[in-house]
Amino acid sequence: GMNKDPVFVAYALTVVVNSLNILVLWNFSGGTRGKTRTTPNPEDARTVVKGAQVVASDPDSVARVLRAHRNTADNTLPFLLLALVFVQLRPDPLEAQILLGTFTGARIFYTICYLGQIQPWRTITYGIGVLATLALVVEILRALFT
């Protein structure tokens, strides 16, 4: 079955790990916001975060996590869609594992570097993820038109 296909296994793990990365960042933003005792929503200050200060803009610590989340979500969505097309084209299993693993590893390290304020590694890991995404585009077009 599909669960024994190494390309499908690589894709499934890619989806799981990258989705968890996005979900962890999203929940971390809430935890970070809670520590600052701020909220953008007046109804939250009256209920779930009693006594929180209603703010028009996020404190720096919250804004940093939200930027990491947005970048991760914005880069992961096209990669996972392209990867789904790529795996349907029956790629070499090792090639698929390398491309999917490279993107996934780069995005995990990107998250760590963004939250840890680690440069130039944040930019380097971002670039590696972009290159893996572009490699998928090239491989898909090659498979379709050669």
Phi, psi and chi 1 to 4 in degrees:
 res  aa     phi    psi   chi1   chi2   chi3   chi4
   1 GLY       - -178.1      -      -      -      -
   2 MET   -58.8  -34.7  -85.2 -134.3  168.5      -
   3 ASN   -66.2  -11.4   60.4  -22.4      -      -
   4 LYS   -99.6  -10.2  -58.9  -73.6 -170.6  -99.6
   5 ASP   -76.1  117.0  175.3    0.4      -      -
   6 PRO   -61.4  -29.8   16.8  -25.5      -      -
   7 VAL   -70.2  -43.5  173.7      -      -      -
   8 PHE   -65.0  -42.0  179.2   77.8      -      -
   9 VAL   -59.2  -44.6  169.9      -      -      -
  10 ALA   -60.8  -43.2      -      -      -      -
  11 TYR   -66.1  -45.4  178.7   71.3      -      -
  12 ALA   -59.5  -44.9      -      -      -      -
  13 LEU   -64.8  -37.1  -70.8  172.1      -      -
  14 THR   -61.3  -44.9  -62.3      -      -      -
  15 VAL   -63.4  -45.9  170.6      -      -      -
  16 VAL   -63.1  -51.6  167.8      -      -      -
  17 VAL   -65.4  -44.0  172.1      -      -      -
  18 ASN   -69.6  -34.6  -77.0  -76.6      -      -
  19 SER   -66.2  -41.5  -65.5      -      -      -
  20 LEU   -63.0  -38.3  -74.5  172.3      -      -
  21 ASN   -57.4  -46.6 -170.5   22.8      -      -
  22 ILE   -64.6  -46.0  -66.6  169.6      -      -
  23 LEU   -65.8  -39.4  -67.5  169.3      -      -
  24 VAL   -63.9  -44.4  164.7      -      -      -
  25 LEU   -60.4  -43.7  -83.1  166.1      -      -
  26 TRP   -61.4  -45.8 -169.7 -117.8      -      -
  27 ASN   -69.9  -33.2  -74.6  -75.1      -      -
  28 PHE   -64.4  -33.6 -169.6   66.0      -      -
  29 SER   -63.3  -39.7   72.9      -      -      -
  30 GLY   -65.6  -42.1      -      -      -      -
  31 GLY   -63.9  -40.4      -      -      -      -
  32 THR   -65.7  -41.8  -56.2      -      -      -
  33 ARG   -61.4  -42.3 -175.5 -177.4  -62.1  -73.7
  34 GLY   -59.0  -39.1      -      -      -      -
  35 LYS   -64.9  -29.0  -74.1 -176.6 -168.4  151.7
  36 THR   -85.5   -8.8   67.5      -      -      -
  37 ARG    54.4   43.1  -55.7  -78.8  -60.0  150.7
  38 THR  -126.6  157.6   62.5      -      -      -
  39 THR  -153.1  147.4  178.9      -      -      -
  40 PRO   -83.8   -7.8   27.5  -30.5      -      -
  41 ASN  -114.1  116.6  -53.9  -52.3      -      -
  42 PRO   -56.4  -35.0  -22.3   30.1      -      -
  43 GLU   -66.0  -29.7   68.8  -84.5   12.8      -
  44 ASP   -69.7  -37.4  -65.8  -11.3      -      -
  45 ALA   -65.2  -25.2      -      -      -      -
  46 ARG   -88.0  -18.2  -66.0 -169.0  -59.1  -90.8
  47 THR  -125.0  -84.9   57.2      -      -      -
  48 VAL   -71.5  -27.9  -67.0      -      -      -
  49 VAL  -124.4   61.9 -155.9      -      -      -
  50 LYS   -49.7  127.5  -77.6 -158.6 -168.7  -45.6
  51 GLY    84.7    1.9      -      -      -      -
  52 ALA   -67.9  150.7      -      -      -      -
  53 GLN   -81.6  130.3  179.4 -175.8   -3.9      -
  54 VAL   -82.1  122.0  179.0      -      -      -
  55 VAL  -123.0  146.9  -66.6      -      -      -
  56 ALA   -80.0  -29.2      -      -      -      -
  57 SER  -130.9  152.1   62.5      -      -      -
  58 ASP   -73.7  145.0  -67.1  -48.3      -      -
  59 PRO   -59.8  156.1  -18.9   28.0      -      -
  60 ASP   -52.9  -42.6  -71.2  -16.7      -      -
  61 SER   -64.2  -38.8   58.9      -      -      -
  62 VAL   -71.0  -44.2  176.1      -      -      -
  63 ALA   -59.6  -37.7      -      -      -      -
  64 ARG   -62.0  -47.3  172.8  170.0  -70.2  -81.8
  65 VAL   -64.3  -40.8 -179.3      -      -      -
  66 LEU   -65.2  -35.7  -69.7  175.2      -      -
  67 ARG   -66.2  -42.8  -72.3 -168.5  -54.5  -88.9
  68 ALA   -61.5  -41.7      -      -      -      -
  69 HIS   -63.8  -46.9  175.1  -92.3      -      -
  70 ARG   -63.7  -44.6  169.9  123.6 -165.4 -143.8
  71 ASN   -62.2  -41.2 -175.0  -73.4      -      -
  72 THR   -66.7  -46.2  -61.2      -      -      -
  73 ALA   -63.0  -44.7      -      -      -      -
  74 ASP   -66.3  -30.1  -71.9   -8.4      -      -
  75 ASN   -89.4  -28.4  -79.4  -88.6      -      -
  76 THR   -76.2  -39.7  -59.4      -      -      -
  77 LEU   -57.1  -53.9  178.0   62.6      -      -
  78 PRO   -63.7  -35.1    7.3  -13.2      -      -
  79 PHE   -61.6  -47.2 -177.2   86.3      -      -
  80 LEU   -66.0  -35.6  -66.9 -179.3      -      -
  81 LEU   -67.2  -45.9  -68.7  171.8      -      -
  82 LEU   -62.9  -40.4  -71.1  162.2      -      -
  83 ALA   -63.4  -35.4      -      -      -      -
  84 LEU   -63.4  -42.8 -177.9   59.4      -      -
  85 VAL   -64.5  -46.2  173.0      -      -      -
  86 PHE   -55.7  -47.1  175.1   68.7      -      -
  87 VAL   -69.2  -23.0  -58.7      -      -      -
  88 GLN   -72.1  -18.2  -61.6  -53.2  -52.8      -
  89 LEU   -88.2   12.3  -62.5  169.8      -      -
  90 ARG    54.6   56.9  -45.9  -66.0  -51.0  147.8
  91 PRO   -70.6  166.4   30.0  -37.1      -      -
  92 ASP   -59.6  130.8  175.1   73.1      -      -
  93 PRO   -56.1  -41.5  -27.2   34.7      -      -
  94 LEU   -65.4  -42.1 -177.9   60.4      -      -
  95 GLU   -60.1  -44.8 -179.0 -170.0   14.3      -
  96 ALA   -61.8  -45.6      -      -      -      -
  97 GLN   -62.3  -39.7  -68.8  162.3  -10.9      -
  98 ILE   -66.4  -49.6  -70.6  169.5      -      -
  99 LEU   -64.9  -46.2  -75.5  175.2      -      -
 100 LEU   -69.1  -40.0  -59.7  177.5      -      -
 101 GLY   -68.0  -36.8      -      -      -      -
 102 THR   -62.9  -48.4  -64.6      -      -      -
 103 PHE   -60.4  -48.3  178.2   86.3      -      -
 104 THR   -61.8  -47.0  -58.8      -      -      -
 105 GLY   -61.8  -43.6      -      -      -      -
 106 ALA   -60.5  -41.4      -      -      -      -
 107 ARG   -71.5  -34.5  -68.2  -49.8  -51.2 -171.2
 108 ILE   -64.8  -46.4  -64.5  -62.2      -      -
 109 PHE   -66.3  -33.6  -77.2  111.6      -      -
 110 TYR   -58.6  -47.7  174.7   88.8      -      -
 111 THR   -57.9  -47.6  -66.0      -      -      -
 112 ILE   -60.7  -44.7  -67.4  164.9      -      -
 113 CYS   -66.9  -38.0  -68.5      -      -      -
 114 TYR   -66.6  -49.6 -152.2  128.3      -      -
 115 LEU   -67.4  -31.2  -62.0 -178.5      -      -
 116 GLY   -89.5    1.2      -      -      -      -
 117 GLN    56.0   47.0  -56.9 -179.9   31.4      -
 118 ILE  -105.0  107.9  -57.6  165.5      -      -
 119 GLN  -115.3  151.3  -82.4  -71.6   26.2      -
 120 PRO   -86.4    7.5   34.7  -36.8      -      -
 121 TRP   -64.3  -30.8  -69.3  104.3      -      -
 122 ARG   -61.1  -46.8 -173.1 -175.3   93.6 -142.9
 123 THR   -67.2  -39.7  -61.6      -      -      -
 124 ILE   -62.9  -46.5  -68.7  167.3      -      -
 125 THR   -67.3  -34.3   55.1      -      -      -
 126 TYR   -60.4  -47.4  169.6   80.8      -      -
 127 GLY   -61.6  -39.6      -      -      -      -
 128 ILE   -62.0  -41.8  -68.2  167.9      -      -
 129 GLY   -62.4  -42.4      -      -      -      -
 130 VAL   -63.2  -43.5  169.6      -      -      -
 131 LEU   -62.8  -39.1  -69.6  173.6      -      -
 132 ALA   -64.1  -38.7      -      -      -      -
 133 THR   -65.5  -45.7  -57.9      -      -      -
 134 LEU   -63.6  -34.9  -67.4  174.2      -      -
 135 ALA   -62.0  -39.1      -      -      -      -
 136 LEU   -62.2  -44.2  -76.7 -173.9      -      -
 137 VAL   -57.4  -47.7  169.8      -      -      -
 138 VAL   -61.1  -46.1  167.8      -      -      -
 139 GLU   -65.2  -38.6  -71.4  -58.1  -67.1      -
 140 ILE   -64.2  -49.0  -70.0  167.0      -      -
 141 LEU   -63.3  -38.3  -66.0  174.5      -      -
 142 ARG   -62.5  -44.1 -159.7  166.5   62.6   84.6
 143 ALA   -67.0  -34.1      -      -      -      -
 144 LEU   -78.9  -31.3  -67.7  175.8      -      -
 145 PHE  -117.9   10.4  -62.8  109.3      -      -
 146 THR  -122.5      -   59.1      -      -      -
